Amino acid sequence: MMRQVGKYQLVRKLAAGGMAEVFLAKAAGPHGFEKVLVLKRILPHLAEEPAFVKMFFTEAMLAARLTHPNIAQIFDFGEADGAYFLAMEYVDGPSLRTLIRRSSARGLTLPFSVCARLISQACEGLAFAHDFTDPESGELLGLIHRDVSPDNILLSRQGAVKVVDFGIAKATGQGHKTDSGVIKGKLSYMAPEQLRAMPLDRRTDVYALGVVLYELLTGQKPFQSDSDAGLMGAILFTNPVPAERLRPELPEALRHILARALARDREQRYPDCHVLQADLEAFIVSEGKLVTGQQVARLILETTSSTDIPVQAPPSGPPSDSVDSLVAPVPSEVRTTEVTQRDASTEISSSRAPGPAERERTRELQRSPYSSRRRFGWMSAVLLGLLLAVGMGMLLKRTASPMRGPVASLPAISEPIVPVTPPVAMGGSPPERVEAPAEPAPMEKPTAPVRKSASARSAPRVKRSAPVVGTGTLVIRPRPYAEVFLDGTRLGFTPLAPMDVAAGRHTVRLVNPELGKTRSLEVEVSPGETEIIKHNFQQE
């Protein structure tokens, strides 16, 4: 695609949301000048609402005045061919959302000090916006982001942190129509006062940063629900799942930072991003680990590149779980498709037909004198072996015929014959004639242990894969959270990853210590099937 919006050429679409489409674009100038940027084009149904357009331009003019290393700059905004757009700085790395998803999919946990540094830099950008004053009047503008989330915090390939979408979030929250699905992804980061439609201040952004920090550290959101109403109720009336339950080694300092940033009562929260940043930087210093932009850049490369997962080439036959065993186990629903795609490509490459160069190399080897000598040597060895076998047979026949009486030398002759029956080691039955010598007692001693040990070694191979057939998957989703016991064995606090259990009937006990409630449930798990247990303590 190569369309034009005003003076900007659209190169390709990067994303689409409920409010705008996002494109990679170019701004061309004289003498071959080009600048790569991001262009956000407002969707047509919003462009038809005059009130929204007015608020959009008001907030865009404010946001365009923010020039800070931790804020993605707005270069231009306007209207072209009936479409309203913003031209913004292009950040060449992933969002925090991508970082969280990719690290979770690879079974990785992000270092504590790096998580603290990422949020600290976001704090710096937000604090600058919160404190921004009108250069002419000196009046505090009171700019609040209102939509801080992992999607709106971007990382450059050099390790810089950029907060994006200033002003747009404020414009989208003032009365225009939205689909029910548009706001769903943002509810998790809304402060209680925002859900209650109360007047907002900078502590609203502090709360959202606390949720993002929680997600960076644990890979989970502090509140989860299957519906918008349930999620809002959890945020308004319950406490978040303690982060140390999801990551027990979490330092005490970070636990206190999370507890204060996520306080339901904003009077108990950090008063602004400056104080939150000070605590984060103090924690980094206490760890004694310097976090540089280069280290962040290396982390981005390790967690988001598609080639950093060690994957073994699959054997010929159906794929097994051996590939997944090379990385830490993660829930099946969060595994990315990149591993599957790599497995498929590896399998295709391992079974492809040889190319022209390989066929020519094979013909050269076949024509070479060395190859002829090897074939001649191999054939000579086979002929020599056959001659020796015939000679031994004739010798045995001649020596065995006069021996009518005691056969004392038979054990010595039959000893080397026993290993020449490989079907015994593969689970087959040995020939009966081997067990019928002239002297039965001496023959049974050397041969019986050989057969027993071979069959004993082969039996476990058959039994080892049998239990896999009778297993199913159990998923446990209580609300708001619970301590889980399966058949009397404690599994821990939710959220828990889906687990493989033996097929049959099981007893699941859910305990919510905060509400003082316990619930026991019976579940029947069928082989190869997934059973989901849901229970809402708040509705009891």
N, C-alpha and C positions, 0 to 999 in steps of 0.2 A: 504494500500500500504506500502511496506517496501523495497525500492530499494536502491542501493548503488551508490554514486558518489564519486569516490576516497575513502577516509577514512570516508566519512560521510554517515550515514543512513538517507534516506528520510522518514519522518514519514507521512506527508500529505501535499497536495498542499494548499498554503494560497491564492495565487493570480496569475494572468497571465496578462501580458501587451504586448505592441508592441515590446519590446526589450528582455524581460526575463520572465522566470517562477520563482515564489517564493515558497519555500518549508520550512516547519518546519523540522529541521534535528537534528541529534544527532552525537556527536563525542565521540566515546568510547575509553577507555584506560585501562591500567592494574588495577587489583584489583577492578573491578566494577566501575571504574571512568566513568562518563558521563557528557557531557556538552550540553545543549540545545542551538541551534543557528538557524539563518536563512540562507538558501543557495539560492542564485540567480544564475540560470543557463541561460546563453545566448541562445537565440533561434537559431536553426540550420542555418537559411538563413543568419543571421548576422555572424555566425562563419565561413562562407565560404568566407567572404570578408577580405583579409589580411590587408587592410588599417584600417578597423574598429578594428580588433583584436589588431593591434599594438597600436592604440590610447586607446583602452580599458585597456590594460595592463599598459600603461604609466600613465593614470589617476588613475588607481587602486593603483599603487605603491605610487603615491602622497597621495591619500586619506587614505591609510593604515598607513601613518605616523601621522595622526591627532588623537591625544588622548586628549579628552576633555569631561567633564561631559555632555555637551549638544550636542554631536555628537555621533551617533551610530558608534561604532568602527568596523573596518574591521579586521578580524583575519587572513584570508588566501584568496588567489586567485590562480587559476591555471587551468590546463586542465586534464580531465580524460575521456577516451573513446571517444575522439573527441568533448567533451562538455567543454566549458569554464565557470567557476563559480567564485562566490565570497562567502565567508563565513563571515557572519556579526553577530553583536550582536543582540540578540533577545529582543525586547521590548514588554512587556506583556500587553500593553494597546492599546487603539484605536488611530487612526490618528485624526488630527484636522478635516478632512473631515467627519469622522464618528461622531465626537462630534457635528459639525454643523448640520448635517442631523438629528441626533437623537433629538437634542434640538428643532429644527424647527418642527419636526414631533410631538413633545409633546407640542407645543405652548409655549416653554420656551425661555426666553432671557438670555444670559450669562451676569453675572455681569461685569461692566466696568473694575473694578480693576483686575479681574481675566483675562480678555482678554488682558489687558496691560501686566500683568505678563507673560503670555504664550508667547507673541511676544517678550518681553524683554529677556527671556531666549533663544529664538531662535536667537535673535540678538547676544547674547553672544557667541553662538556656531559659527555663521557665521563670526563674527568679528575675532575670533581666527583663522579661516581658511584664511580669507583675509590677516591677518598679519603674516601668517606662513612663516618662512624663512628656507632655507636649513641649517641644523646644521653644515655642513662642510664648505660651502662657505659664509654663512651669507646672501645669496642673497634672496630677496623677491620673492616667487614663483608666486604670483599673482593668486592664486587659486580662482575661482569664481564658485559658485554653478550652476547658470544659469537655474535651474529648481525648484526654491522654490515654493511650493504650499501646500495646506492643506494635500495632500496625502503624502508629504515628511517630515512632522513634526509629530512625534509620541509622545504619552504620556504613561508613565509607570503607573502601578496601584499605585505606591507610589507618583505620582504627578510630576515626572521628565519630562522634555521636551528634545526630541532627534531629531536632524536634520539628515536625512538619504539621501543616494544616492549622496554623494559627488563624483565628478569625472565622474560618469556614465552619468550625464546630459551633461557634456562637450563633452564626447565622442560621444553621440548620436546626437549632433548638428553639426557634421562636415562631411556632404557629403554622408552618407550612405542612402540607399533607405528606405523610410517610407511610410506606407499607409496614405491616407488622414485623416483617423479617428484617427490615433495615436497622432497627434499634436493638434487635436481639443480641447481636454480637457485642454491643457496647454496654449493656446493662451490668455486666460483671465488674466494670470499672467505675460505675457511678457511685458517688458517696450517698449516704442516707438522706442528707438534706437536698441533694439533687433529685432523688426519687420523690421526695415530698414536695417538690416544686417550690422550695424556699429560696430566698435570696442567696446567691453564691458569692464566695470570696476565694482567695488563693488557697485556702485549706482544702477546697474541693479538688484542686490539682494535686495537692500533697497526698490525699487519699488514693487517687488513681495511681500515682507513682508507687505507693505502698503495695497496691495490687500487682503492678508490673514486677516489682522487686520479688514479691512472694512467688510469682510465676517463674521468674528466672531461677530462683533458688530451688524450687521443688518440681517444676514442670507441670504443676496443677494450679487451678484457680482456688482462692480461699473459700468461695461459695459455689456450689453446683446444684443444678436442678434441671428437671426435664421440661419445665415451662417457665415463661416469663414471670407469671404470678408467683410461682414457687421460689424463683430466684430473688425476686424483690422482697418476698417475705423473709427469706434467709438473711439478706443484707440488712433489713430493718430491725429484725428481732432476735437474731442468733449471733453467736460468736463464730469467727472463722475457725476452721480446723487448724490446730496449732501446727506450725510449719515443721517443728521438730519431730512430729509423728511421721511425716513424709521423708524427712532427712534428719535422722537422729544426731548426726555429728554437727548439726548447725550450731555455730558459736553463740554464746549467751548474748553477746553484744548485738548480733543481728536479730535475735529473738526480741530484744527490747525495742530495736528500731522498728521492726514490723508491727509490734503491738501498739506502739504510739502512732505510727502512720495510719494504721487501720482502725483507730478508735472510732466507735459509732458516734460518740459525742465529740463534735469538732472542737469543743473547748479543751478536750483532753489530747487533742492531736497536735502535731508540730504546727507552730503558728505560721510558718512559711517555709519555702524551699531552702532558704539560707541555713536555718537550724538543722534541717534534715541533712543537707549536704555536709555540714560540719561534723555530725555524728558519723556519717558514712566515711568521711576522710579520716576521722580519728580511728575508726575500725581498721582501715587499710594500713595506717601507720602501726597500729598494735600488732598486726599480723607480720610486720617486718618484711613485707614483699612489695617491691616496687612494681606498679602496674603502668606500663608505657603503652603508647599508641601502637608500637610495633608488636607488643604481646597481644593486644586486642586484635590486630590485623591477622596475626598467626592463628588465633583462636577462630576467627571468622573463616579462614581458609580451611582449617581442619574440620570444622563442623558443617560447613555448607558445600564443600566440594563434593562432586559425585564420584570421586575415585579414591576416597580415603577409607573405604570399608574393605578389609581383607576378605576376599571371596575365593574359595577354592573352586576349581573346575569340577562340575558335577560328574559322577561316574555315569557310564552308559546305563540307562534304565530310568525308572521314575525318580524324581527329586526327593531328597530326604531333608531332615531338619539339621543336617550337619553344617549347612551354610549359616543358619541362624546361630549356631553354637559359637561362631567366631566372634560375635558381639554380645554385649550384656543383654539378657532377656528383657523384652519390653512387651506391653500388651499388643495383641495382634491388630487391634483397630488403629493403633498409632504408627504402625510400621509403614514407611513410605514405599512407593512403588519402584523406587530406584533400584533397590536390591533385586527385586523380581526381574526388572529389565536387564540388569547386569547379568543375572543368572542365565536368562534366556540367550543373551548375546554370547556368553561364554560357551553355552551348550552348542549354539549354532556354529561358532568358530571351531570347536573341537571336533565336530562331525562333518565339516565341509569337505568337498571334493578337492584333491590337490590341483593347484594351478598349473599353467604351462611351464613355469620355471621349475616347479618341483618335479613334474613329469620328465623334463629334460635332464634334470640332475639324476633321477632314477635310471634313465637310459644310459647316462654316462657311467654310472657305477656298474651297471650290468655289462657294459662293453669293456670295462677296464680289465687288464691282466690280473690285478689283485683279486677282483671278484671271481674270475675264472679259477684262480688257484684255490680260493676259499671253497668253491663248489667241488673242485677235485678232491681237496683234503677231506671234506665232509663225506663224500661218497666213499673214499678209501676207508675212512673210519667205520662206516656202516658195514662194508664188505668184510673188514677184518673182524668186526664183532660177530657177524653171522658165522664166519668160519670157526671162530673160537667156540660159539654155542654148539655148532654141529659136532666139533671135536669132543667137547665135554659130554654131550649126549651119548656119543659112541663109547666113550670111556666108562661112563656110568653103567651103560648096558652090559659091557663086557665084565665089569667088576661085580655087578649085582647078580648075574646069573649063577655063579658057583656057590653063592652064599645062601644055602638052604636052611642052616641051623640058626645060631644066634646072630642077631643083627646089631651088634654092639656099635658099629660105625654109622648106623642110620641117623642117629641124632645129629652127628656132625654134618652129615650130608643135607639133612632137612632144615638145619638152622638157617642157612642163607636163603632157603626157598621161601620161608614165611614172609619176609619183607617184600617179596615179589608179587604179593597179592594186594594191590592198593585198594580194591573195592571194600576191604575190611575197614579201612580208615574212613571211608565215605558213608558208612552206615549199612553196607551190604552184608549178606551172610556168607561166611567162608565155605569152601567146598568141604563136603563130608569126608572125602578120601584123605584129607590131611590129618584127620583125627583117628585114623585106623592104621597105625604102624604095627610091625611085628611085636614090639614091646610097648604096650599101651601106657604103662605107668611112667617110663622116662619121657615119653613124647608129650604128655599132658602138661608137665611142669613148665617147659620153656614156651609153649604156644598159647596156653590159656591166658596168662597175664597180658600178652600182646593184644589179644582180641578184646579183653575187658577194658583196658585202658583206652583203646581206640574208640570203642562205643561210648565210653564215659566222656571222652573229650568232645564227641560230636553232639551229645544230647543237649548240653546247655545252649548250643547255638540255636536250636529249634525253639527252646522254651523262652529265650530272652525277648523275642519280639511278640510273644503271645499276649501279654497284658495290654499292649497298645490297642488291641481290637476292642476291648471292653471299657473304653473311657469316653467321657463326655466333657463338656465345658460348662462351668458354673460362674455366673456373673452376679454379684451382690451389690445392690444399689439402695441403701437406706437413705432416708432424708431426715434431718440434715446430715448426720453422720452416726456411726455406731462402731463399737468394738465387736468383732465377729469371732464366733466359735463354730467350728465345723466338726460335728461328731465328737464334741468335747475338747477339741484341740484349738487353742487360741491362734488366730491368724493375724490379728492386729486391728488397727483402726482403718476405716475407709477414708479415701478411696483405695480400693484394692484392684490389682490387675485381674483379668479373667484367668481362671485356674482350671487345669485338667484334673478331674476326679474320676474314680472308678464308677462304672455304671451301676445303678441301683438306687436305693432309698437312703437319703442322708438327712441329718438333723442340723439345722442352722439356728444358732442363738444370737440375737442382736441385742446389745446393751448400749444404751445412751446414758452415760453417767451424769451428764448435765441436767437432763430431764428426769432422771431417776426411773427410767422405763426399760423393761426387758421384754423381748418377744422371741418365742421359739416357733420355728416353721419347719415343716416337713417338705422335702422336695424329691421328686423322682427324676433321676438323670438317665437318659437313654444313650446308648453308644452312638458316638458321632454327632450328637445333638447338643445345642446350647440352651441351657435353662437360665432365665433371668429372674432374680428375686428382688422385688421392690417393696419397700415398706416406709410409710411416712409416720414418724412418731408424733409429728405436730397435729395430725388429724385424729389421734386417738382421744 
